[in-house]
Amino acid sequence: MNDTTDEIRRESQEKDPRRVTLREFQNKKSSKFMDPCAIEAKASFKCLDDNNYDKTLCSDYFAAYRECKQMWIAERRRARLNGEL
């Protein structure tokens, strides 16, 4: 993760500012929604709220969310190829 992502997670109001692990995702109930990038998503929405929905001021938050999603997709792809999912 880059510095912005780490900073967003540190500043988060979440009790546990970490992303969902692959094992937690595997063991979840089928009806439960889990967003491994919920902290980044929440931070980007908060940035939009705080800046009157001016997207240009929140580009770092959007980049952190995109990075998180790309990392999560790559991790799931690797797990599927290795037979872990």
N, C-alpha and C positions, 0 to 999 in steps of 0.2 A: 504494500500500500504506500501511497505517496504521503507527503507531509500534510497536505490538506485533508485527506481522509482520516489520518490519525488525529488531527486537530479537531475535526468534526466529531469524532467518536469521544474524545476527551471532554468536549464541551456539552455533550449530549446530556439530557436530563434522565436518560434511561438508567434503571438500577444496574443493569449489566450491559455496558456499552461494547459488546462484541457481536460478531455476526454469527449466524446459525451455522453449526458445523454440519458436515455431510452426514455424519452418523445421526445427529438429531433430526435431520431432514428425512433420512431413511426410516426412522422409528416413529415418525409422527402418524397420527390417525389420518386416514384418508380424507376426512372432512375438515381437517384443521389447515388453515391457510398460514403459511410461514413465508415471510419475506426476509431473506438473509441481508437485504440492504435497507431495512426499514429505518435505521438511524440516519443514513444518508438521505433517504427520501423525505423523512420528517424535517431534516435540517434544510433541505432545498425549499420545501414548502414554507418553512418559517422565514427563510431569507426573502422569498417572494412577498410574504405578508408584510415583513418589516420594511421592504423597499417599494411598496405600492405596485407590486407586480412588474417591476422593471427587470426584465430577464438579463439585461447586460450586466447588472450588478451582482448576479448570482452565478456567474459562469464557473467559478471554482467549485461551488456546491454541485452543479450539474456534472462537472467533470469527475468529481469524487463518486457520484452515483453511477455514472457510466463505467468507471473503472471497477467499482464493486460488482456490478452486474456482469461485466466481461470476465472478471476473475471467477465468479460463481458459475457461470456457464462453462468456462474452461474446466473447472474442477469437476462439474457433473459429467461433462463429456469424457474426461479422463477416467472417471470412476465407471462409467458405462462401458468404455472400451476394455477396462481391466476386469469387468464382470462384478464389480462391487455394488452396482445398482440393479 
